[in-house]
Amino acid sequence: MTAFTRTAVRGGSAVLLGVALVLAVLSPPSHAGTPLLGRGTEAVSEGCEDGPASCHGGVKWLYRYGFSMGLHPFTSPHDVRRQLTDHFWLFPVSGGCPARIRPTDECDLLGGNPVRVEAVGDSDLQIATLPGHDLGNGLHIRFAFSRSLGFHFLVVSAWQDRPTRCTESMLCGAASRTGAWVLWKVLSGTLAVTAYAA
């Protein structure tokens, strides 16, 4: 009986390990929960509809981070995006923004940092900083939601129209990217929970 139990446990462990490896191989590699890119230039197909600054020779990313939001097989990326835009208080620094945001809305994030909602797509949201923002004017941040094999992912990409005082400073730029990673990690964790209600 003991030998049978050990064999069954080993067999079960092997099956679980195999399933985990298959999921790891099949899930998109760009959603590992760590920075996808630091600073650098990468040609992208996304974002060209946002104006010539995002198309000429590719985007110089300030950062691009990917986060896993867990297994939600019955929730679409659209549902998760709608959960955020219809309940914007879930945003970690929503500040004085309305509960439901729409394209062209302007509001102040926590600390009096003005932003404009540039676009709300089926599975993405894009905002831009305005004059008076701590990080400077013309920073674009896109939150893109996707799903693979029932697992949801958030990719946050940021680029700028032109360098600002903060992004030109090594210390401020590094602090900004680190702070952004922490904020978007909190956002992905919040949405991982609220996606069950989406």
Backbone as a printed PyTorch tensor [residue, N CA C, xyz], in Angstrom:
tensor([[[  0.8260,  -1.1940,   0.0000],
         [  0.0000,   0.0000,   0.0000],
         [  0.8710,   1.2600,   0.0000]],

        [[  1.9400,   1.2510,   0.8270],
         [  2.8230,   2.4120,   0.9040],
         [  3.5330,   2.6470,  -0.4270]],

        [[  3.9630,   1.5690,  -1.0880],
         [  4.6330,   1.7090,  -2.3810],
         [  3.6810,   2.2920,  -3.4170]],

        [[  2.4120,   1.8580,  -3.3830],
         [  1.4190,   2.3870,  -4.3130],
         [  1.2040,   3.8930,  -4.0950]],

        [[  1.1280,   4.2960,  -2.8120],
         [  0.9210,   5.7090,  -2.4730],
         [  2.0910,   6.5510,  -2.9560]],

        [[  3.3120,   6.0830,  -2.7460],
         [  4.4930,   6.8180,  -3.2000],
         [  4.4980,   6.9480,  -4.7210]],

        [[  4.1610,   5.8670,  -5.4080],
         [  4.1220,   5.9010,  -6.8660],
         [  3.0580,   6.8820,  -7.3440]],

        [[  1.8890,   6.8790,  -6.6870],
         [  0.8170,   7.7980,  -7.0580],
         [  1.2300,   9.2440,  -6.8260]],

        [[  1.8890,   9.5160,  -5.6930],
         [  2.3380,  10.8760,  -5.3840],
         [  3.3690,  11.3380,  -6.4080]],

        [[  4.3230,  10.4550,  -6.7330],
         [  5.3340,  10.8140,  -7.7330],
         [  4.6920,  11.0670,  -9.0920]],

        [[  3.7500,  10.2180,  -9.4720],
         [  3.0560,  10.3940, -10.7520],
         [  2.2800,  11.7040, -10.7810]],

        [[  1.5890,  12.0170,  -9.6880],
         [  0.8360,  13.2710,  -9.5980],
         [  1.7500,  14.4750,  -9.6620]],

        [[  2.8860,  14.3800,  -8.9730],
         [  3.8510,  15.4810,  -9.0050],
         [  4.4060,  15.6830, -10.4130]],

        [[  4.6620,  14.5820, -11.0990],
         [  5.1830,  14.6810, -12.4630],
         [  4.1600,  15.3310, -13.3910]],

        [[  2.8810,  14.9860, -13.2230],
         [  1.8280,  15.5840, -14.0520],
         [  1.7280,  17.0830, -13.7710]],

        [[  1.7330,  17.4690, -12.4830],
         [  1.6570,  18.8880, -12.1320],
         [  2.8470,  19.6620, -12.6760]],

        [[  4.0320,  19.0920, -12.5650],
         [  5.2200,  19.7450, -13.0940],
         [  5.1110,  19.8970, -14.6080]],

        [[  4.6250,  18.8540, -15.2780],
         [  4.4550,  18.9160, -16.7290],
         [  3.4780,  20.0000, -17.1430]],

        [[  2.3470,  20.1000, -16.4340],
         [  1.3580,  21.1380, -16.7360],
         [  1.9710,  22.5220, -16.5160]],

        [[  2.7020,  22.6960, -15.4100],
         [  3.3270,  23.9890, -15.1230],
         [  4.3240,  24.3750, -16.2140]],

        [[  5.1120,  23.4040, -16.6830],
         [  6.0790,  23.6870, -17.7420],
         [  5.3860,  24.0560, -19.0490]],

        [[  4.2970,  23.3500, -19.3860],
         [  3.5550,  23.6660, -20.6110],
         [  2.9980,  25.0750, -20.5330]],

        [[  2.4120,  25.4330, -19.3790],
         [  1.8680,  26.7810, -19.2200],
         [  2.9660,  27.8300, -19.3010]],

        [[  4.1240,  27.5260, -18.7310],
         [  5.2350,  28.4840, -18.7720],
         [  5.7300,  28.6870, -20.1970]],

        [[  5.7620,  27.6090, -20.9780],
         [  6.2270,  27.7080, -22.3550],
         [  5.2040,  28.4230, -23.2260]],

        [[  3.9070,  28.1320, -23.0090],
         [  2.8730,  28.6930, -23.8590],
         [  2.4920,  30.1170, -23.5000]],

        [[  2.7090,  30.5330, -22.2440],
         [  2.3250,  31.8970, -21.9000],
         [  3.3290,  32.8580, -22.5070]],

        [[  2.8550,  34.0660, -22.8990],
         [  3.7480,  35.0170, -23.5710],
         [  4.9440,  35.3720, -22.7060]],

        [[  6.1530,  35.3400, -23.2610],
         [  7.3460,  35.6060, -22.4680],
         [  7.4580,  37.0410, -22.0030]],

        [[  6.7240,  37.9450, -22.6240],
         [  6.8520,  39.3520, -22.2780],
         [  6.0520,  39.7330, -21.0480]],

        [[  5.4360,  38.7780, -20.3970],
         [  4.5820,  39.0860, -19.2550],
         [  5.1140,  38.4150, -18.0000]],

        [[  6.3580,  38.5610, -17.7210],
         [  6.9620,  37.8460, -16.6110],
         [  6.8830,  38.5890, -15.2890]],

        [[  6.3470,  39.8120, -15.2670],
         [  6.2500,  40.5700, -14.0250],
         [  7.5030,  41.3670, -13.7190]],

        [[  8.4010,  41.4420, -14.6680],
         [  9.6280,  42.2110, -14.4960],
         [  9.7350,  43.1610, -15.6720]],

        [[ 10.6340,  44.1230, -15.6170],
         [ 10.7530,  45.0430, -16.7400],
         [ 11.0180,  44.3010, -18.0400]],

        [[ 10.2610,  44.6550, -19.0810],
         [ 10.4940,  44.0660, -20.3900],
         [ 11.6610,  44.7600, -21.0630]],

        [[ 11.6970,  46.0550, -20.8880],
         [ 12.7750,  46.8420, -21.4760],
         [ 13.1290,  47.9420, -20.5090]],

        [[ 14.3740,  48.2480, -20.4100],
         [ 14.7470,  49.4500, -19.6860],
         [ 14.6590,  50.5780, -20.6920]],

        [[ 15.6590,  51.3760, -20.7290],
         [ 15.6860,  52.4130, -21.7560],
         [ 16.2120,  51.7830, -23.0270]],

        [[ 15.7040,  52.2090, -24.1240],
         [ 16.1720,  51.6770, -25.3850],
         [ 15.1750,  51.9770, -26.4690]],

        [[ 15.5530,  51.6690, -27.6860],
         [ 14.6780,  51.9170, -28.8120],
         [ 14.2380,  50.5890, -29.3700]],

        [[ 12.9360,  50.4870, -29.6270],
         [ 12.3810,  49.2810, -30.2110],
         [ 11.2830,  49.7080, -31.1730]],

        [[ 11.3180,  49.2010, -32.3850],
         [ 10.2590,  49.5170, -33.3300],
         [  8.9960,  48.8110, -32.8690]],

        [[  7.8810,  49.5200, -32.8890],
         [  6.6360,  48.9350, -32.4310],
         [  5.5310,  49.2110, -33.4310]],

        [[  4.5750,  48.3010, -33.4940],
         [  3.4190,  48.5350, -34.3380],
         [  2.3480,  49.2670, -33.5510]],

        [[  2.3310,  49.0620, -32.2110],
         [  1.3240,  49.7340, -31.4040],
         [  1.6760,  51.2070, -31.2570]],

        [[  0.6650,  52.0470, -31.1660],
         [  0.8990,  53.4420, -30.8400],
         [  1.0740,  54.3670, -32.0210]],

        [[  1.2370,  53.8560, -33.2340],
         [  1.4700,  54.7660, -34.3610],
         [  0.2660,  55.6320, -34.6450]],

        [[ -0.9290,  55.1770, -34.2420],
         [ -2.1010,  56.0030, -34.4440],
         [ -2.1090,  57.1900, -33.4890]],

        [[ -1.1840,  57.2310, -32.5490],
         [ -1.1560,  58.2940, -31.5560],
         [ -0.3590,  59.5140, -32.0090]],

        [[  0.1670,  59.4880, -33.2140],
         [  0.8670,  60.6510, -33.7180],
         [  2.2570,  60.3080, -34.2030]],

        [[  2.8510,  61.2050, -34.9760],
         [  4.1470,  60.9200, -35.5880],
         [  5.2660,  60.7080, -34.5840]],

        [[  5.1530,  61.2880, -33.3930],
         [  6.2400,  61.1310, -32.4210],
         [  6.4290,  59.6790, -32.0210]],

        [[  5.3590,  58.8830, -32.1360],
         [  5.4730,  57.4860, -31.7220],
         [  5.8230,  56.5710, -32.8900]],

        [[  6.0310,  57.1070, -34.0770],
         [  6.2800,  56.2540, -35.2370],
         [  7.6620,  56.4160, -35.8630]],

        [[  8.2130,  57.5920, -35.8480],
         [  9.4600,  57.8470, -36.5660],
         [ 10.6170,  57.0430, -35.9780]],

        [[ 10.9290,  55.9310, -36.6220],
         [ 12.0680,  55.1300, -36.2000],
         [ 11.8240,  54.3340, -34.9350]],

        [[ 10.6020,  54.2470, -34.4880],
         [ 10.2990,  53.4800, -33.2850],
         [ 10.1900,  54.3790, -32.0690]],

        [[  9.7770,  53.7860, -30.9970],
         [  9.5520,  54.5080, -29.7490],
         [ 10.7520,  54.3340, -28.8430]],

        [[ 11.1770,  55.4090, -28.2140],
         [ 12.1950,  55.2860, -27.1720],
         [ 11.4350,  55.1150, -25.8650]],

        [[ 11.3480,  53.8710, -25.4310],
         [ 10.5900,  53.5690, -24.2250],
         [ 11.2900,  54.1230, -22.9910]],

        [[ 10.5360,  54.7480, -22.1230],
         [ 11.0600,  55.0800, -20.7980],
         [ 11.0610,  53.8280, -19.9490]],

        [[  9.9920,  53.0550, -20.0900],
         [  9.9230,  51.7390, -19.4610],
         [  8.8070,  50.9440, -20.1190]],

        [[  8.8700,  49.6460, -19.9180],
         [  7.8280,  48.7390, -20.3910],
         [  7.8280,  47.5610, -19.4350]],

        [[  6.7660,  47.4530, -18.6340],
         [  6.6890,  46.4330, -17.5920],
         [  5.5170,  45.5000, -17.8580]],

        [[  5.7200,  44.2290, -17.5680],
         [  4.6550,  43.2350, -17.7050],
         [  4.3540,  42.5910, -16.3700]],

        [[  3.0610,  42.3890, -16.1040],
         [  2.6210,  41.7960, -14.8400],
         [  1.5690,  40.7320, -15.1190]],

        [[  1.6560,  39.6340, -14.4080],
         [  0.6220,  38.6030, -14.4720],
         [ -0.4660,  38.9630, -13.4660]],

        [[ -1.7270,  38.7740, -13.8750],
         [ -2.8480,  39.0570, -12.9830],
         [ -3.5940,  37.7740, -12.6190]],

        [[ -2.9930,  36.6350, -12.8840],
         [ -3.5840,  35.3740, -12.4550],
         [ -4.6010,  34.8040, -13.4310]],

        [[ -5.2150,  33.7240, -12.9960],
         [ -6.1520,  32.9550, -13.8110],
         [ -7.5610,  33.5140, -13.6760]],

        [[ -8.1150,  33.9500, -14.8080],
         [ -9.5010,  34.4370, -14.8810],
         [-10.0980,  33.9280, -16.1910]],

        [[-10.4540,  32.6370, -16.2500],
         [-10.8760,  32.0520, -17.5290],
         [-12.1930,  32.5890, -18.0760]],

        [[-13.0170,  33.1940, -17.2370],
         [-14.3340,  33.6550, -17.6920],
         [-14.4170,  35.1760, -17.8120]],

        [[-13.2740,  35.8400, -17.7500],
         [-13.2170,  37.2980, -17.8280],
         [-12.3670,  37.6810, -19.0340]],

        [[-12.8430,  38.6170, -19.8390],
         [-12.0830,  39.0410, -21.0150],
         [-11.1890,  40.2240, -20.6600]],

        [[-10.1630,  40.4930, -21.4760],
         [ -9.3500,  41.6970, -21.2610],
         [-10.2010,  42.9680, -21.2890]],

        [[-11.2450,  42.9710, -22.1260],
         [-12.1600,  44.1140, -22.1780],
         [-12.8480,  44.3200, -20.8290]],

        [[-13.2670,  43.2140, -20.1920],
         [-13.9190,  43.3130, -18.8850],
         [-12.9840,  43.9180, -17.8430]],

        [[-11.7250,  43.5340, -17.8810],
         [-10.7620,  44.0540, -16.9070],
         [-10.4990,  45.5390, -17.1660]],

        [[-10.3350,  45.9080, -18.4420],
         [-10.1500,  47.3340, -18.7710],
         [-11.3630,  48.1380, -18.3330]],

        [[-12.5640,  47.6160, -18.6050],
         [-13.7880,  48.3270, -18.2180],
         [-13.8960,  48.4510, -16.6990]],

        [[-13.4540,  47.4190, -15.9870],
         [-13.4580,  47.4710, -14.5250],
         [-12.6190,  48.6590, -14.0370]],

        [[-11.4820,  48.9060, -14.6930],
         [-10.6150,  50.0160, -14.3050],
         [-11.2140,  51.3660, -14.6950]],

        [[-11.6660,  51.5010, -15.9330],
         [-12.1520,  52.8080, -16.3850],
         [-13.5070,  53.1720, -15.7780]],

        [[-14.3130,  52.1780, -15.4130],
         [-15.6080,  52.4600, -14.7800],
         [-15.5040,  52.6180, -13.2680]],

        [[-14.3740,  52.2300, -12.7100],
         [-14.1250,  52.3380, -11.2600],
         [-12.7020,  52.8580, -11.0740]],

        [[-12.4500,  54.0620, -11.5610],
         [-11.0800,  54.5680, -11.6160],
         [-10.4630,  54.7750, -10.2380]],

        [[-11.2710,  54.7430,  -9.1880],
         [-10.7230,  54.8330,  -7.8390],
         [ -9.8300,  53.6310,  -7.5340]],

        [[ -9.9050,  52.5740,  -8.3690],
         [ -9.0000,  51.4280,  -8.2110],
         [ -7.5620,  51.7970,  -8.5880]],

        [[ -7.3920,  52.8400,  -9.3940],
         [ -6.0780,  53.3020,  -9.8220],
         [ -5.3290,  53.7850,  -8.5850]],

        [[ -4.0890,  53.3300,  -8.3550],
         [ -3.4100,  53.6270,  -7.0850],
         [ -3.2160,  55.1070,  -6.7790]],

        [[ -3.2090,  55.9640,  -7.7980],
         [ -3.0120,  57.3990,  -7.5660],
         [ -4.1310,  58.1960,  -8.2320]],

        [[ -5.3790,  57.7040,  -8.1060],
         [ -6.4960,  58.3170,  -8.8260],
         [ -6.7580,  59.7540,  -8.3980]],

        [[ -6.4250,  60.1260,  -7.1700],
         [ -6.5370,  61.5180,  -6.7400],
         [ -7.9160,  62.0910,  -6.9450]],

        [[ -7.9850,  63.2470,  -7.6410],
         [ -9.2500,  63.9310,  -7.8410],
         [ -9.9550,  63.5560,  -9.1250]],

        [[ -9.6210,  62.4440,  -9.7330],
         [-10.2510,  62.0430, -10.9910],
         [-11.6430,  61.4790, -10.7370]],

        [[-12.5240,  61.5690, -11.7420],
         [-13.8680,  61.0100, -11.5600],
         [-13.8110,  59.4850, -11.4530]],

        [[-14.8810,  58.9010, -10.9080],
         [-14.9330,  57.4430, -10.7560],
         [-14.9330,  56.7530, -12.1130]],

        [[-15.6020,  57.3280, -13.0940],
         [-15.6460,  56.7730, -14.4480],
         [-14.9430,  57.7420, -15.3830]],

        [[-13.8990,  57.2480, -16.0710],
         [-13.1380,  58.1300, -16.9640],
         [-13.4500,  57.8010, -18.4160]],

        [[-13.3420,  58.8340, -19.2490],
         [-13.6120,  58.7060, -20.6780],
         [-12.5190,  59.4560, -21.4520]],

        [[-12.3660,  59.1630, -22.7490],
         [-11.3760,  59.8900, -23.5500],
         [-11.5930,  61.3940, -23.4690]],

        [[-10.5090,  62.1150, -23.4270],
         [-10.3940,  63.5790, -23.3260],
         [-10.6400,  64.1100, -21.9170]],

        [[-11.0380,  63.2630, -20.9680],
         [-11.1610,  63.7250, -19.5850],
         [ -9.8000,  64.2150, -19.0990]],

        [[ -9.8060,  65.2960, -18.3440],
         [ -8.5960,  65.7900, -17.7030],
         [ -8.8600,  65.8420, -16.2140]],

        [[ -7.8740,  65.4000, -15.4280],
         [ -8.0330,  65.4180, -13.9810],
         [ -6.6570,  65.3960, -13.3290]],

        [[ -6.6350,  65.5630, -12.0330],
         [ -5.3690,  65.5620, -11.2920],
         [ -5.2090,  64.2470, -10.5570]],

        [[ -4.0850,  63.5880, -10.8140],
         [ -3.7410,  62.4110, -10.0310],
         [ -3.2360,  62.8750,  -8.6750]],

        [[ -3.0890,  61.9580,  -7.7620],
         [ -2.6620,  62.2470,  -6.3930],
         [ -1.4540,  63.1760,  -6.3970]],

        [[ -1.4950,  64.2050,  -5.5870],
         [ -0.3920,  65.1510,  -5.5100],
         [ -0.5120,  66.2880,  -6.5060]],

        [[ -1.6680,  66.4430,  -7.1470],
         [ -1.8680,  67.5410,  -8.0940],
         [ -1.1290,  67.3690,  -9.3980]],

        [[ -1.0760,  66.1380,  -9.9090],
         [ -0.3960,  65.8560, -11.1730],
         [ -1.4290,  65.7110, -12.2880]],

        [[ -1.5600,  66.7380, -13.1580],
         [ -2.6080,  66.7090, -14.1820],
         [ -2.3090,  65.7310, -15.3190]],

        [[ -3.3590,  65.0270, -15.7330],
         [ -3.2680,  64.0840, -16.8540],
         [ -4.5070,  64.2210, -17.7250]],

        [[ -4.3730,  63.7400, -18.9560],
         [ -5.5110,  63.6540, -19.8780],
         [ -5.6650,  62.1950, -20.2860]],

        [[ -6.9030,  61.7350, -20.3710],
         [ -7.1780,  60.3970, -20.8990],
         [ -7.1070,  60.5120, -22.4150]],

        [[ -6.0690,  59.9280, -23.0090],
         [ -5.8760,  60.0400, -24.4610],
         [ -6.7540,  59.0750, -25.2300]],

        [[ -6.8870,  57.8640, -24.7230],
         [ -7.6600,  56.8550, -25.4570],
         [ -8.1250,  55.7660, -24.5090]],

        [[ -9.2950,  55.2460, -24.8080],
         [ -9.8140,  54.0630, -24.1220],
         [-10.2060,  53.0920, -25.2220]],

        [[ -9.4450,  52.0220, -25.3550],
         [ -9.7200,  51.0140, -26.3720],
         [-10.4660,  49.8420, -25.7810]],

        [[-10.6470,  48.8220, -26.5830],
         [-11.3510,  47.6310, -26.1260],
         [-10.6270,  46.9900, -24.9500]],

        [[ -9.2960,  46.9200, -25.0460],
         [ -8.5320,  46.2720, -23.9720],
         [ -7.3220,  47.1010, -23.5530]],

        [[ -7.4070,  48.4290, -23.7190],
         [ -6.2990,  49.2770, -23.2790],
         [ -6.7940,  50.6530, -22.8780]],

        [[ -5.9640,  51.3050, -22.1040],
         [ -6.2070,  52.6680, -21.6350],
         [ -4.9070,  53.4280, -21.8030]],

        [[ -4.9900,  54.6640, -22.2960],
         [ -3.7820,  55.4680, -22.4510],
         [ -4.0180,  56.8510, -21.8810]],

        [[ -3.0600,  57.2960, -21.0450],
         [ -3.1280,  58.6340, -20.4640],
         [ -1.8520,  59.3910, -20.8180]],

        [[ -1.9190,  60.7150, -20.7100],
         [ -0.7490,  61.5610, -20.9770],
         [ -0.6410,  62.6030, -19.8810]],

        [[  0.5800,  62.9170, -19.4950],
         [  0.7970,  63.9570, -18.4940],
         [  0.6340,  65.3300, -19.1400]],

        [[  0.1980,  66.2870, -18.3390],
         [ -0.0170,  67.6630, -18.8020],
         [  0.9650,  68.5950, -18.1020]],

        [[  1.0910,  69.8450, -18.5540],
         [  1.9810,  70.7910, -17.8650],
         [  1.6270,  70.8710, -16.3800]],

        [[  2.6590,  70.8550, -15.5400],
         [  2.4630,  70.8780, -14.0950],
         [  2.6180,  69.5170, -13.4480]],

        [[  2.7050,  68.4740, -14.2690],
         [  2.9250,  67.1280, -13.7200],
         [  4.3600,  67.0210, -13.2150]],

        [[  4.5640,  66.3140, -12.1070],
         [  5.9070,  66.1750, -11.5250],
         [  6.9160,  65.5880, -12.5140]],

        [[  6.4650,  64.7080, -13.4070],
         [  7.3840,  64.0770, -14.3540],
         [  7.5240,  64.8690, -15.6450]],

        [[  6.7850,  65.9680, -15.7730],
         [  6.8580,  66.7860, -16.9690],
         [  5.6800,  66.5370, -17.9040]],

        [[  5.5950,  67.3750, -18.9170],
         [  4.5120,  67.3160, -19.8900],
         [  4.8600,  66.3450, -21.0160]],

        [[  3.8400,  65.6660, -21.5670],
         [  4.0500,  64.8480, -22.7630],
         [  4.5520,  63.4470, -22.5110]],

        [[  4.3420,  62.9220, -21.3140],
         [  4.6580,  61.5160, -21.0360],
         [  3.3890,  60.7210, -21.3000]],

        [[  3.4770,  59.6820, -22.1290],
         [  2.3290,  58.8400, -22.4810],
         [  2.4820,  57.4920, -21.7870]],

        [[  1.4000,  57.0220, -21.1830],
         [  1.4290,  55.7330, -20.4890],
         [  0.2500,  54.9140, -20.9870]],

        [[  0.5470,  53.7320, -21.5160],
         [ -0.4910,  52.8280, -22.0180],
         [ -0.5650,  51.5930, -21.1360]],

        [[ -1.7990,  51.2540, -20.7530],
         [ -2.0910,  50.0570, -19.9700],
         [ -2.8330,  49.0950, -20.8960]],

        [[ -2.1720,  48.0100, -21.2870],
         [ -2.7630,  47.0530, -22.2290],
         [ -3.0210,  45.7310, -21.5150]],

        [[ -4.2400,  45.2280, -21.6600],
         [ -4.6570,  43.9890, -21.0070],
         [ -4.7740,  42.8870, -22.0510]],

        [[ -4.3380,  41.6890, -21.6770],
         [ -4.4360,  40.5480, -22.5820],
         [ -4.6850,  39.2780, -21.7690]],

        [[ -5.0460,  38.2160, -22.4910],
         [ -5.2940,  36.9270, -21.8350],
         [ -4.7120,  35.8200, -22.6870]],

        [[ -4.0940,  34.8390, -22.0430],
         [ -3.5490,  33.6720, -22.7200],
         [ -3.8030,  32.4520, -21.8510]],

        [[ -4.5180,  31.4730, -22.4050],
         [ -4.8570,  30.2450, -21.6770],
         [ -5.5680,  30.5340, -20.3530]],

        [[ -6.3640,  31.5810, -20.3410],
         [ -7.1150,  31.9400, -19.1410],
         [ -6.3620,  32.8340, -18.1820]],

        [[ -5.0580,  33.0260, -18.3990],
         [ -4.2510,  33.8920, -17.5360],
         [ -4.2630,  35.3090, -18.0980]],

        [[ -4.4820,  36.2780, -17.2160],
         [ -4.5300,  37.6740, -17.6260],
         [ -3.2000,  38.3680, -17.3630]],

        [[ -2.8860,  39.3310, -18.2400],
         [ -1.6350,  40.0660, -18.1440],
         [ -1.8820,  41.5530, -18.3620]],

        [[ -1.0510,  42.3460, -17.7230],
         [ -1.0550,  43.7970, -17.8990],
         [  0.3320,  44.2060, -18.3540]],

        [[  0.4090,  44.9360, -19.4610],
         [  1.6770,  45.5100, -19.9180],
         [  1.5290,  47.0270, -19.8710]],

        [[  2.4220,  47.6780, -19.1470],
         [  2.4020,  49.1340, -19.0260],
         [  3.6180,  49.6790, -19.7710]],

        [[  3.3520,  50.5090, -20.7810],
         [  4.4190,  51.0890, -21.6030],
         [  4.3890,  52.6010, -21.4590]],

        [[  5.5570,  53.2120, -21.3520],
         [  5.6290,  54.6700, -21.2360],
         [  6.6680,  55.2150, -22.2100]],

        [[  6.3080,  56.3070, -22.8660],
         [  7.2260,  57.0160, -23.7520],
         [  6.9030,  58.5040, -23.6570]],

        [[  7.7390,  59.3240, -24.2600],
         [  7.5630,  60.7700, -24.1200],
         [  7.7060,  61.4670, -25.4600]],

        [[  7.0850,  62.6420, -25.5530],
         [  7.2210,  63.4470, -26.7730],
         [  8.6380,  63.9940, -26.8970]],

        [[  9.1790,  64.4490, -25.7720],
         [ 10.5400,  64.9880, -25.7350],
         [ 11.0430,  64.8450, -24.3030]],

        [[ 12.3480,  64.7990, -24.0980],
         [ 12.8740,  64.6480, -22.7390],
         [ 12.4110,  65.7740, -21.8180]],

        [[ 12.2060,  65.4240, -20.5650],
         [ 11.8370,  66.4130, -19.5510],
         [ 12.9890,  66.5370, -18.5650]],

        [[ 12.8630,  67.5040, -17.6550],
         [ 13.9060,  67.6890, -16.6480],
         [ 14.1230,  66.3980, -15.8550]],

        [[ 13.0260,  65.6960, -15.5440],
         [ 13.1520,  64.4640, -14.7590],
         [ 13.7850,  63.3430, -15.5790]],

        [[ 13.3040,  63.1430, -16.8140],
         [ 13.8310,  62.0240, -17.5930],
         [ 15.2680,  62.2570, -18.0460]],

        [[ 15.7080,  63.5220, -18.0890],
         [ 17.1070,  63.7900, -18.4330],
         [ 18.0390,  63.5860, -17.2460]],

        [[ 17.4860,  63.5870, -16.0400],
         [ 18.2870,  63.3750, -14.8380],
         [ 18.3520,  61.8830, -14.5400]],

        [[ 19.5600,  61.3440, -14.3870],
         [ 19.7180,  59.9150, -14.1430],
         [ 19.0130,  59.4960, -12.8560]],

        [[ 19.1820,  60.2680, -11.7890],
         [ 18.5930,  59.9190, -10.5020],
         [ 17.0660,  60.0070, -10.5320]],

        [[ 16.5410,  61.1070, -11.0670],
         [ 15.0860,  61.2810, -11.1380],
         [ 14.4650,  60.2380, -12.0680]],

        [[ 15.1120,  59.9880, -13.2030],
         [ 14.6050,  58.9890, -14.1460],
         [ 14.5530,  57.5960, -13.5340]],

        [[ 15.6280,  57.2240, -12.8190],
         [ 15.6580,  55.8980, -12.1770],
         [ 14.5890,  55.8040, -11.0880]],

        [[ 14.4540,  56.8640, -10.2940],
         [ 13.4340,  56.8710,  -9.2380],
         [ 12.0410,  56.8030,  -9.8420]],

        [[ 11.8360,  57.5040, -10.9530],
         [ 10.5450,  57.5000, -11.6340],
         [ 10.1940,  56.1070, -12.1470]],

        [[ 11.1550,  55.4320, -12.7810],
         [ 10.9000,  54.0860, -13.3020],
         [ 10.6420,  53.0930, -12.1840]],

        [[ 11.3900,  53.2160, -11.0820],
         [ 11.1860,  52.3150,  -9.9390],
         [  9.8290,  52.5650,  -9.3000]],

        [[  9.4920,  53.8480,  -9.1140],
         [  8.1860,  54.1880,  -8.5490],
         [  7.0510,  53.7070,  -9.4290]],

        [[  7.2290,  53.8310, -10.7480],
         [  6.1990,  53.3660, -11.6800],
         [  6.0180,  51.8590, -11.5540]],

        [[  7.1230,  51.1170, -11.4660],
         [  7.0090,  49.6570, -11.3440],
         [  6.2060,  49.2920, -10.0900]],

        [[  6.4790,  49.9710,  -8.9870],
         [  5.7480,  49.6860,  -7.7410],
         [  4.2680,  50.0190,  -7.9040]],

        [[  3.9600,  51.1910,  -8.4590],
         [  2.5610,  51.5900,  -8.6590],
         [  1.8140,  50.6080,  -9.5440]],

        [[  2.4120,  50.2110, -10.6740],
         [  1.7080,  49.3390, -11.6090],
         [  1.6390,  47.9180, -11.0680]],

        [[  2.5610,  47.5380, -10.2080],
         [  2.4670,  46.2430,  -9.5240],
         [  1.2550,  46.2520,  -8.5890]],

        [[  1.0630,  47.3600,  -7.8630],
         [ -0.1070,  47.4950,  -6.9960],
         [ -1.3780,  47.4560,  -7.8370]],

        [[ -1.3770,  48.1650,  -8.9730],
         [ -2.5470,  48.1770,  -9.8520],
         [ -2.8590,  46.7720, -10.3570]],

        [[ -1.8380,  46.0450, -10.8060],
         [ -2.0880,  44.6940, -11.3230],
         [ -2.6180,  43.7810, -10.2160]],

        [[ -2.1120,  43.9380,  -8.9900],
         [ -2.6180,  43.1490,  -7.8650],
         [ -4.0630,  43.4780,  -7.5360]],

        [[ -4.3920,  44.7630,  -7.5820],
         [ -5.7770,  45.1800,  -7.3370],
         [ -6.7120,  44.6260,  -8.3890]],

        [[ -6.3130,  44.7420,  -9.6510],
         [ -7.1640,  44.2480, -10.7440],
         [ -7.2380,  42.7350, -10.7550]],

        [[ -6.2140,  42.0550, -10.2630],
         [ -6.2700,  40.5950, -10.1750],
         [ -7.3980,  40.1570,  -9.2520]],

        [[ -7.6770,  40.9560,  -8.2140],
         [ -8.7570,  40.6520,  -7.2870],
         [-10.1030,  41.1090,  -7.8560]],

        [[-10.1610,  42.3550,  -8.3370],
         [-11.4350,  42.8900,  -8.8060],
         [-11.9000,  42.2780, -10.1160]],

        [[-11.0100,  41.6010, -10.8440],
         [-11.4040,  40.9520, -12.0980],
         [-12.4700,  39.9000, -11.8620]],

        [[-12.5310,  39.3460, -10.6500],
         [-13.5640,  38.3530, -10.3600],
         [-14.9530,  38.9800, -10.3800]],

        [[-15.0230,  40.2900, -10.1640],
         [-16.3090,  40.9800, -10.1560],
         [-16.6070,  41.6160, -11.5070]],

        [[-15.6540,  41.5730, -12.4280],
         [-15.8290,  42.2430, -13.7260],
         [-16.8790,  41.5370, -14.5850]]])
